[in-house]
């Protein structure tokens, strides 16, 4: 029984560590200076964060989905056709 408990504990520990590393990576990426969110220009499955219809990055379902966004250098979004710097 102890072996099974150790395996379960190790698995849970690994999941927690993975979650923390992903959260740290997302925070570091989001905190980059000189970047802004650009909506409506993302290819399906390439969004940087959640949308109104999905819970996490990489889950947009259509190219150009209006509520899906990606980080771009500030000022670039205004130069892209059919883009927006706000959801909608």
C-alpha positions in Angstrom: 0.0 0.0 0.0 2.9 2.4 0.7 4.3 2.0 -2.8 0.9 3.0 -4.3 0.6 6.1 -2.0 4.2 7.1 -2.9 3.3 6.9 -6.6 0.1 8.9 -6.2 2.0 11.5 -4.2 4.7 11.7 -6.9 2.2 12.1 -9.6 0.3 14.8 -7.8 3.6 16.6 -7.1 4.5 16.5 -10.7 1.2 18.0 -11.8 1.5 20.8 -9.3 5.0 21.5 -10.4 4.0 21.5 -14.1 1.1 23.9 -13.3 3.4 26.3 -11.5 5.9 26.3 -14.3 3.2 27.0 -16.9 1.8 29.8 -14.8 5.2 31.3 -14.4 5.9 31.2 -18.1 2.5 32.8 -19.0 3.1 35.6 -16.4 6.6 36.3 -17.7 5.3 36.4 -21.3 2.4 38.6 -20.5 4.6 41.0 -18.6 6.8 41.9 -21.5 7.1 45.6 -22.0 6.3 47.0 -25.4 3.6 44.4 -26.2 -0.2 44.7 -26.6 -3.1 42.3 -27.2 -4.3 42.2 -30.8 -7.7 40.6 -31.4 -9.1 39.1 -34.5 -5.9 38.2 -36.3 -5.0 34.8 -34.8 -5.0 31.5 -36.7 -7.2 28.8 -35.2 -5.4 27.2 -32.2 -2.8 29.9 -31.9 -4.3 32.4 -29.4 -2.3 33.5 -26.4 -5.0 33.3 -23.8 -8.6 32.5 -23.1 -11.6 33.7 -25.2 -15.3 34.0 -24.5 -15.8 30.4 -25.7 -12.6 28.7 -24.5 -10.6 28.5 -21.3 -7.0 28.6 -22.3 -4.3 29.5 -24.9 -4.2 27.6 -28.1 -7.9 26.8 -28.2 -9.4 29.3 -30.6 -11.6 27.5 -33.1 -11.5 29.6 -36.2 -9.0 31.9 -38.1 -9.7 35.5 -37.2 -11.9 34.7 -34.2 -12.9 38.2 -32.9 -12.4 37.4 -29.2 -9.1 35.5 -29.6 -5.9 37.5 -29.2 -2.2 37.3 -29.5 0.6 39.6 -28.1 2.2 41.8 -30.7 4.7 44.7 -30.5 2.8 47.9 -29.6 1.6 49.8 -32.6 1.5 46.7 -34.9 -2.1 45.8 -34.3 -3.3 49.1 -35.7 -1.5 48.3 -39.0 -3.2 44.9 -39.4 -6.4 44.7 -41.5 -9.5 43.6 -39.5 -7.6 43.7 -36.2 -8.6 45.4 -33.0 -6.9 46.2 -29.7 -10.1 45.2 -27.8 -12.4 42.2 -27.9 -15.5 42.5 -29.9 
